[in-house]
Amino acid sequence: MRSSEEWFRELGWSAFPFQNQCKSLIVSGESGLLNAPTGSGKTYALLLGILEMYAQARSLGLERDSLFAIWITPIRALAEEIRLATERAIAGMQLDARVAVRTGDTDAAAKAKMDKQLPAILITTPESMHLFLGRKEYPKKLQHLSYFICDEWHELMGIVCWIVFREDLQLVAVKSSYGSR
């Protein structure tokens, strides 16, 4: 594994102050709300800390097929963008981790594969999350869950009540503001 700083340096990028602050808060175990303009780097602000914590958990014995983070978004197209960014970060940080998207568009074969081999990060929609939580084996599948990211949380206010199901779970809500950086 290499650090997010090394990966960013290789790309010629430097993290924005809010990205560094988010990473520090995530690593220190804080929950919170991230509100930043569209396209400003919110996804990486959250992913970098989560992926570094995943690497640490793996080094302490977390199995590869453990669900470590759930990222819920009401927009299917956004789920795919988050998947691509996550895969890029996983590759850039040289991690052994899987990411998967599970929405109403996910075919039965992919869902069956996810049931047998959980991804480290699951990106899903409220409807698919509701179906997941309705299954009798869901508590076992969530035993290693450490992060729950609620993207575009203002769109999900009607279903937020079921999010807080464990005291030790870090929650992060994300909202885009449509202004200039």
NULO-994913 format. One record per residue: x, y, z of N, C-alpha, C, O in turn; residue in three letters. Coordinates in steps of 0.001 Angstrom, whole numbers, plus 500000, padded with zeros to 6 digits. Atoms other than C-alpha are relative to their C-alpha. Layout:
NULO-994913
XYZXYZXYZXYZALA...
end
This chain:
NULO-994913
500836498822500000500000500000500000500881501241500000501940501277500626MET499314498712499880501113503521499418498979501043500429497775500864500247ARG500892498984499444499682506642500959499301500777498889499741500795497739SER500720499164500954497184508882499270500866501181499565500760501646498430SER499115498893500348499785511651499383500967499592498888501208500356497954GLU499099500496501043502207509529497338499266499873498665499787500258497618GLU500794500162501219499463508694494840499692501360499369499846501532498160TRP500291498657500519498436512346494491501254500622499387501197501216498310PHE498743499444500519502092513384494060500329499418498636500753500140497734ARG499721500652501279502506510839491265499136500584498884499579500693497740GLU500912499418500993499506512377489490500231501494499778499645502093498876LEU499790498562500080500802515901490014498885500778500681498684501960500400GLY501100499372499267497868516650492318500460500357501402501440499815501913TRP499836499755498567497778518158495751498589500108500582497678500661499965SER501317500010499363494907517718498156499613501418500404500458502229500783ALA500534498736499506492691520677498962499970499939501524499897498849502091PHE500032500024498527492683521729502625498794499234500566498935498522501560PRO501166500705499464489134520393503112500146498487499830499610497726500635PHE499775501431500176490224517001501726500917499469501106500671498400501666GLN499105500405498911493082516812504226499265499988501333499467499094502155ASN500757499928498751490739517868507015499031498819500116498921498208501179GLN500916501150499985488158515219506061500749498712500287500312497897501100CYS499199501209499785490830512543505898500408499893501467500296498823502064LYS499579500009498590492125513511509348498833499669500926498995498908501880SER501176500268499160488625513470510841499553498548499882499189497923500878LEU500386501401500202487821510092509323500965499080500733500540498164501437ILE498987500837499348491081508573510548499879500091501524500160499118502223VAL500133499854498545490411509965514046498655499497500519498390499574501719SER501255500613499560486957508336514116498812500918500066497798500566500670GLY501104499033499962484754511371513627498961499720498922499283499219497845GLU501076499986500987481404511432511865499756501453499628500205502350500341SER500227498613500346480232514525510048499234500211498726498734499273498106GLY500679499550501203478706516442507195501016500726499128501713501627499595LEU499124499344500968480678517434504102499113500736499011498289500121498334LEU500762499171500927479194520302502100500996500798499169501699501661499693ASN499042499338500876481205521476499110499411500064498596498498499305498273ALA500532499864501361480597522574495508500150498727499167501068497934499377PRO499927501109500947479923520020492803501340500051499271501772501111498819THR498735500080500719483174518841491247501212500455500782502284500626500201GLY498891499466499209485358520032494130500893498925500614501931499253501191SER499163501062499450486713516624495184499453499355501263500213498807502061GLY500607500593498802484235515449497833500235498493500066500504497960501142LYS499851501448499997484522511803496774501378499617500535501478498761501415THR498660500317499511488294511716497286500204500483501432500955499865502187TYR499877499519498623487969513764500478499596498908500982500190498774502052ALA500470501080499125486094510820501972500758498701499754501131498007500700LEU499371501284500335487705507915500144501403499850500566501769498766501022LEU498593500130499605491297508690501086500140499510501430500928498603501702LEU499951500442498603490739508340504817499423498609500177499980497787500905GLY500642501315499888488396505368504437500920498911499470501046497855500090ILE499110501011500570490847503508502204501239499792500865501718498665500988LEU498861500172499102493747504179504561499594499223501249500375498418501757GLU500483500764498849491649502871507458499730498543499613499932497636500420MET500197501368500485490727499826505358501346499254499964501441498108500402TYR498670500621500053494423499117504748500489499662501408501069498599501630ALA499600500257498616495080499410508469499219498810500564499800497941501214GLN500823501114499512492169497064509275500460498674499397500509497657500089ALA499506501222500651493458494530506735501301499543500659501504498348500873ARG498728500370499374496908494650508340499785499428501403500644498724501934SER500329500517498667495205493873511671499136498741499937498679498243500966LEU500690501273500125493427490823510252498620500022499363497982498973499275GLY501295499960500675490268492030508495500070499183498722500989499357497922LEU500014500847501198489369489485505823499619500816498772498897501808498870GLU500237499279501262489249490591502174498518500080499658498076501081499094ARG501419500024500345485576489625501811499122500634501073497972500233501255ASP500756499284498975484473491953504610499496501322499447500249502081498836SER500586498730500410482109494808503865500437501066500991500058501019502161LEU499385498994499143483954497840505255499271501336499932499207502058500927PHE500685498719500166481989500793503849498827499839499042498901499109498053ALA501154499895500900478588501430502308499852501469499630499846502352500488ILE500189498644500522478132504487500122498642499993499312498467499334498287TRP501343499990500551474480505212499434499746501324499293500049502396499815ILE500319498819500798473353507618496749498653499793499317498347498680498890THR501303500161500650469901508294495308500077500001498473499071499780497799PRO499851499824501445471311508716491795500879498878499440502052498772499797ILE499253501149500549472374505613489812501234500435499228502285499803499335ARG498839499534500769474657507577487499501120500448500938502295500237500639ALA499001499589499018476431509040490526500663498771500628501855498803500933LEU499430501243499461476914505501491887501128499513499100502171499077499587ALA498970500449500944478866504638488751501228500920500045502357500437499971GLU498875499063499891481014507799489024500809499730501265502039499770501246GLU499319500289498736481804506967492646500792498702499879501906498610500394ILE499287501270500217482749503402491638501301500239499240502353499728499623ARG498804499732500800485170504683489006501068500723500823502249500381500747LEU499047499271499152486781507127491455500598499076501057501788499156501363ALA499522500937498978487025504392494086500997499017499408502040498753500007THR499068500927500647488644501944491684501316500689499678502386500095499815GLU498781499252500301491099504636490633500841500190501265502062500034501231ARG499273499808498740492011505354494271500586498683500504501720498656500983ALA499509501317499574492337501639495099501251499624499202502244499166499766ILE498838500309500843494688501152492143501161500930500326502301500482500451ALA498946499017499731496621504349492876500678499789501339501877500030501481GLY499447500244498671497080503440496533500492498554500155500959498151501220MET499517501382500062497940499847495540499403499130501102500117498436501826GLN500719500779498997495309498255497751499401498742499388499082498704498200LEU500691501219500387493876494775497561498569500121500529498263499667501631ASP501376499745499570490213495763497730499089499969498782499503500245497656ALA501004499995501069487049495393495709498933501024500320498610501286501479ARG501134499085499894484315497898495075498919499461499072499220498906498016VAL501105500460500835480863497065493710498836500971500101498639501639501116ALA501236499212500041477704498879492694498840499020499983498824498059499213VAL501203500838499959474376497325493580498791500923499954498455501594500930ARG501207499198500206471317499063492164498962499102499337499188497908499142THR501021500748500723468141497997490444500483499542498635499906498620498059GLY499449500368501303470220497795487246501013498851500073501412498314499040ASP498996501050499847472645495222488665499377498655499644498312498297500147THR500568501287500433472135491849487000500107498954501106500883499096502050ASP500091501046498977471350488703488984501337499315500253501644498982501398ALA498700500660499826474784487142488380500940500846500855501639500316501718ALA499146499109499205476598490173489798499526500048501454500340500074502377ALA500532500007498629474275490226492819500365498710500715500732498732501890LYS499655501289499400474887486525493435501487499962500375501854499428501421ALA498562499954499710478660487100493242500256500843501251501064500474502103LYS499846499142498824478364489950495773499548499298501269500119499517502338MET500481500725498828476410487683498105501041499014500512501111498748501712ASP498968500969499615479294485184498091501300500678500400501977500234501328LYS498765499262499724482182487681498065499646501469500133499483502171499135GLN500344498603499771481366491007499659501136500908499544502307500564499706LEU498949499027500316483219494038498323500419500734501272499698500719502270PRO499588499151498879485193496248500679499098501225500072498735501685501154ALA500867498823500076483068499172499492498830499672499087499012499294497930ILE501223500212500755479478498783498360499350501347499748499079502101500683LEU500685498772500394477896501656496455498609499588499558498459498724498694ILE501359500461500238474132501393496359499004501158500050499357502298500353THR501106499028499960470803503198496149499111499673501193499201498577501747THR500894500271498868468171503529498875499137498759499798498937497982500732PRO500862501150500267465935500950497192500765498688500168500267497752500793GLU499196501219499878468698498354496931500460499789501439500550498650501899SER499609500118498597469837499103500481498835499467500820499025498638501711MET501203500474499303466283498562501703499835498492499810499526497781500766HIS500105501435500269466213495130500033501098499228500732500857498142501260LEU498874500629499298469638494296501493499690499862501486499935498814502084PHE500307500022498570468479495204505003498830499088500334498657498697501488LEU501132500884499780465381493070504566500362498522500003499510497678500279GLY499568501401500060467411489872504210500428499537501388501019500298502154ARG499730500488498645467806487673507265501487499944500344501842500024501520LYS498568500116499697471592487368506928500709501358500056501927501406500230GLU499311498708500079472244491124506760500814500348501251501883500939501101TYR499144499621498857473480491523510383501405499391499915502386500047500267PRO498687500645500134476294489038509705500840500707498939502045500887499114LYS499262499335501075477233490809506470500496501387500421501449501908499843LYS499626498657499557477461494130508331500911500003501224501206501071501761LEU499244500052498753479579492922511252501325500761499953501817501189500997GLN498732499269500114482755494590509913499821501386499392500797502085499122HIS500272498693500599481052497674508492500488501103500933500139501131502113LEU499432498910499206482912500766509683499540501373499539499539502323500322SER500366498695500555481696503557507403498709499909499219498474498959498471TYR501242499876500756478336504595506054499956501423499458499831502381500221PHE499997498694500646478396507458503554498655500195499341498213499370498541ILE501323499670500537475089509065502696500176501197499066500211502343499513CYS499759498960501001475614511029499473498683500658499620497644500001499549ASP501204499221500300473148513748498552498948499737501074497790499442500777GLU500831500359498854471696513241502024498691500766500043497694500254500551TRP501230499220499992469139516005501551498906499328499174497718499532499424HIS500964500745500810467489513780498922499495498758500732498469498188500362GLU500312501245499309467393510881501376499375500212501378499236499253502138LEU500478499708498648465916512597504438498838499109500427498707498810501614MET501140500838499642462785510444504310500386498600500435499586497911501067GLY499603501367499641464779507242504779501191499957500950501707498879501246ILE498801499946499173467602508393507027499815499298501342500802498908501964VAL500223500552498662465963506970510165500643498632500196500996498309501330CYS499437501330499814467343503454509525501527499986499943502135498932500129TRP498542499984500149470950504585509070500714499698501316501708498972501321ILE499283500142498736471899504678512750499604498687500653498685498634501470VAL500304501303499440471909501000513590501139499452500854501011498374501434PHE498896500396499133475261500783515396500704501238500508500970502165499743ARG499335498840499411476931503202517766501423500189499505501904501320499442GLU498597499906500388480449502392516526500195500319498522501331500378498050ASP499929499756501441479641503159512880500235501487499746499530502334500293LEU499783498616500381481084506343511414499042500347498871498935499613497889GLN500951499536501000478490508261509428500515501284499379500984502182500078LEU499610498788500698479304510836506794498890500346499027498520499527498186VAL501007499522500933476660512856504995500687500963499033501563501733499428ALA499386499183501040477561514586501731498914500791499304497856500253498977VAL500930499170500739475805517485500068500789500872499044501813501453499402LYS499383499111500985476717519324496910499363501372500125498153501502500313SER500527498654500140476371523034496789500351500438498587501436500132498094SER499809499694501412476035524464493332500555501413499829499918502270499217TYR499357498707500142478388527396493549501389499825499444501817498713499134GLY498616500087500469481851528226492401500892499651501178500535499874502334SER499062500408498944484848526917494321500614501175500664501426501015501575ARG
end
